[in-house]
Amino acid sequence: MDYVSALLPPAVMAVFFIAVIRVIVKTQGGANKAKEDAAVDAALARVEGARQYTATPAKDDA
C-alpha cells in the first residue's frame, strides 16, 4: 500500500499539469486574441510613455 501513497501525488500533479497546458493551448487565439493584444499594446504604450516622461529632464526657471 506504500507504493500507492508514493505514486499518488506525482500522478495528481501530472493530471493538473496536463489540464493547465490544455487550457493555455485552447485559450490562445480565437475571439479573445484581439482583446488580449489590445490590452498588451495599451500596457506597453503606458510603460513607454512613463519611460519617456522620466527620461526628459525638467527645466528649472530659476
DRENTORPA-590097 format. One record per atom (N, C-alpha, C, CB): residue number from 1; x, y, z. Coordinates in nm, 3 decimals, m for minus. Glycine has a CB too. Example, Ala and Ser with C-alpha at 12.3 -4.5 7.8 and 13.67 -1.06 7.14 Angstrom:
2
pos;X;Y;Z
1;1.319;m0.569;0.780
1;1.230;m0.450;0.780
1;1.320;m0.330;0.780
1;1.131;m0.447;0.905
2;1.285;m0.225;0.708
2;1.367;m0.106;0.714
2;1.290;0.003;0.787
2;1.408;m0.060;0.572
***
This chain:
62
pos;X;Y;Z
1;0.081;m0.120;0.000
1;0.000;0.000;0.000
1;0.086;0.126;0.000
1;m0.092;0.000;0.119
2;0.211;0.112;0.040
2;0.300;0.228;0.040
2;0.326;0.280;m0.101
2;0.433;0.193;0.107
3;0.328;0.192;m0.198
3;0.353;0.236;m0.335
3;0.239;0.323;m0.387
3;0.372;0.114;m0.427
4;0.117;0.299;m0.342
4;0.005;0.383;m0.385
4;0.020;0.524;m0.330
4;m0.130;0.322;m0.340
5;0.055;0.536;m0.203
5;0.074;0.669;m0.144
5;0.197;0.739;m0.201
5;0.086;0.658;0.008
6;0.293;0.664;m0.251
6;0.411;0.724;m0.313
6;0.382;0.771;m0.455
6;0.527;0.624;m0.314
7;0.295;0.702;m0.527
7;0.267;0.737;m0.666
7;0.152;0.836;m0.682
7;0.237;0.612;m0.744
8;0.068;0.848;m0.582
8;m0.050;0.934;m0.595
8;m0.016;1.082;m0.614
8;m0.137;0.917;m0.474
9;0.071;1.143;m0.534
9;0.100;1.286;m0.555
9;0.157;1.318;m0.694
9;0.196;1.333;m0.450
10;0.255;1.243;m0.745
10;0.303;1.273;m0.881
10;0.196;1.254;m0.987
10;0.422;1.187;m0.913
11;0.110;1.156;m0.969
11;0.004;1.133;m1.067
11;m0.097;1.247;m1.066
11;m0.067;1.000;m1.039
12;m0.133;1.293;m0.948
12;m0.227;1.406;m0.937
12;m0.165;1.532;m0.997
12;m0.267;1.430;m0.789
13;m0.039;1.557;m0.968
13;0.027;1.675;m1.024
13;0.038;1.666;m1.175
13;0.167;1.692;m0.962
14;0.061;1.547;m1.228
14;0.068;1.530;m1.373
14;m0.066;1.560;m1.438
14;0.114;1.388;m1.409
15;m0.174;1.514;m1.376
15;m0.308;1.541;m1.430
15;m0.336;1.691;m1.430
15;m0.415;1.466;m1.349
16;m0.306;1.758;m1.319
16;m0.329;1.903;m1.313
16;m0.241;1.977;m1.413
16;m0.303;1.954;m1.173
17;m0.117;1.934;m1.430
17;m0.027;1.998;m1.525
17;m0.081;1.986;m1.667
17;0.113;1.937;m1.515
18;m0.127;1.867;m1.703
18;m0.183;1.846;m1.836
18;m0.307;1.932;m1.855
18;m0.217;1.697;m1.858
19;m0.390;1.944;m1.751
19;m0.510;2.027;m1.760
19;m0.475;2.174;m1.781
19;m0.595;2.012;m1.634
20;m0.374;2.222;m1.711
20;m0.332;2.362;m1.726
20;m0.279;2.386;m1.867
20;m0.224;2.399;m1.622
21;m0.199;2.296;m1.919
21;m0.146;2.311;m2.054
21;m0.259;2.311;m2.157
21;m0.045;2.198;m2.086
22;m0.358;2.225;m2.139
22;m0.472;2.222;m2.232
22;m0.548;2.353;m2.229
22;m0.566;2.106;m2.199
23;m0.568;2.410;m2.111
23;m0.639;2.538;m2.101
23;m0.559;2.647;m2.169
23;m0.666;2.574;m1.954
24;m0.429;2.650;m2.150
24;m0.345;2.752;m2.212
24;m0.351;2.739;m2.364
24;m0.198;2.739;m2.164
25;m0.342;2.619;m2.416
25;m0.344;2.599;m2.560
25;m0.481;2.637;m2.618
25;m0.310;2.453;m2.595
26;m0.587;2.601;m2.550
26;m0.721;2.630;m2.600
26;m0.752;2.779;m2.601
26;m0.825;2.557;m2.518
27;m0.696;2.855;m2.507
27;m0.727;2.998;m2.498
27;m0.638;3.084;m2.587
27;m0.715;3.044;m2.356
28;m0.544;3.025;m2.658
28;m0.461;3.102;m2.748
28;m0.539;3.132;m2.875
28;m0.330;3.028;m2.781
29;m0.537;3.257;m2.917
29;m0.608;3.294;m3.039
29;m0.756;3.300;m3.016
29;m0.576;3.197;m3.151
30;m0.832;3.288;m3.122
30;m0.976;3.288;m3.111
30;m1.033;3.427;m3.094
30;m1.019;3.202;m2.996
31;m1.151;3.433;m3.035
31;m1.223;3.560;m3.022
31;m1.154;3.656;m2.925
31;m1.365;3.535;m2.976
32;m1.084;3.604;m2.827
32;m1.022;3.691;m2.727
32;m0.886;3.743;m2.769
32;m1.009;3.617;m2.597
33;m0.833;3.696;m2.881
33;m0.697;3.735;m2.921
33;m0.686;3.885;m2.943
33;m0.656;3.662;m3.048
34;m0.782;3.946;m3.011
34;m0.776;4.090;m3.037
34;m0.784;4.168;m2.907
34;m0.890;4.132;m3.131
35;m0.869;4.124;m2.814
35;m0.882;4.193;m2.686
35;m0.753;4.182;m2.605
35;m1.001;4.137;m2.606
36;m0.693;4.064;m2.604
36;m0.568;4.045;m2.531
36;m0.456;4.126;m2.594
36;m0.531;3.897;m2.527
37;m0.449;4.128;m2.726
37;m0.346;4.206;m2.795
37;m0.363;4.354;m2.766
37;m0.351;4.180;m2.946
38;m0.486;4.403;m2.763
38;m0.511;4.545;m2.733
38;m0.469;4.578;m2.591
38;m0.660;4.580;m2.755
39;m0.495;4.488;m2.497
39;m0.455;4.512;m2.358
39;m0.303;4.517;m2.345
39;m0.512;4.402;m2.267
40;m0.234;4.428;m2.414
40;m0.087;4.428;m2.409
40;m0.031;4.554;m2.474
40;m0.030;4.303;m2.479
41;m0.087;4.594;m2.588
41;m0.042;4.715;m2.655
41;m0.063;4.838;m2.566
41;m0.115;4.733;m2.788
42;m0.177;4.845;m2.498
42;m0.204;4.958;m2.409
42;m0.106;4.961;m2.293
42;m0.347;4.952;m2.357
43;m0.075;4.844;m2.236
43;0.020;4.839;m2.125
43;0.159;4.879;m2.171
43;0.023;4.698;m2.065
44;0.200;4.833;m2.289
44;0.332;4.872;m2.341
44;0.339;5.021;m2.370
44;0.365;4.793;m2.467
45;0.233;5.077;m2.424
45;0.231;5.221;m2.452
45;0.238;5.300;m2.323
45;0.104;5.259;m2.531
46;0.169;5.252;m2.218
46;0.172;5.321;m2.089
46;0.313;5.318;m2.030
46;0.071;5.257;m1.990
47;0.381;5.204;m2.040
47;0.517;5.193;m1.988
47;0.611;5.281;m2.069
47;0.565;5.046;m1.990
48;0.595;5.280;m2.200
48;0.682;5.362;m2.285
48;0.660;5.510;m2.258
48;0.657;5.332;m2.434
49;0.536;5.550;m2.238
49;0.508;5.690;m2.205
49;0.569;5.730;m2.073
49;0.358;5.713;m2.202
50;0.562;5.644;m1.974
50;0.623;5.674;m1.844
50;0.774;5.680;m1.856
50;0.582;5.568;m1.740
51;0.831;5.594;m1.939
51;0.976;5.594;m1.957
51;1.022;5.723;m2.025
51;1.020;5.472;m2.039
52;0.947;5.769;m2.124
52;0.984;5.893;m2.192
52;0.966;6.013;m2.099
52;0.899;5.911;m2.319
53;0.864;6.009;m2.014
53;0.840;6.119;m1.922
53;0.953;6.132;m1.822
53;0.707;6.100;m1.850
54;1.003;6.021;m1.770
54;1.110;6.027;m1.672
54;1.246;6.050;m1.739
54;1.114;5.899;m1.590
55;1.258;6.023;m1.868
55;1.385;6.040;m1.936
55;1.411;6.186;m1.972
55;1.389;5.955;m2.062
56;1.308;6.267;m1.988
56;1.327;6.407;m2.022
56;1.351;6.486;m1.894
56;1.204;6.464;m2.100
57;1.462;6.561;m1.887
57;1.490;6.638;m1.766
57;1.396;6.757;m1.753
57;1.635;6.685;m1.765
58;1.363;6.789;m1.630
58;1.275;6.903;m1.603
58;1.355;7.032;m1.614
58;1.209;6.890;m1.461
59;1.291;7.136;m1.669
59;1.358;7.265;m1.683
59;1.335;7.349;m1.559
59;1.307;7.340;m1.809
60;1.439;7.408;m1.509
60;1.428;7.498;m1.394
60;1.421;7.640;m1.446
60;1.548;7.481;m1.295
61;1.327;7.717;m1.394
61;1.311;7.855;m1.437
61;1.385;7.951;m1.344
61;1.163;7.892;m1.442
62;1.476;7.904;m1.265
62;1.546;7.987;m1.169
62;1.659;8.063;m1.231
62;1.598;7.905;m1.057
***
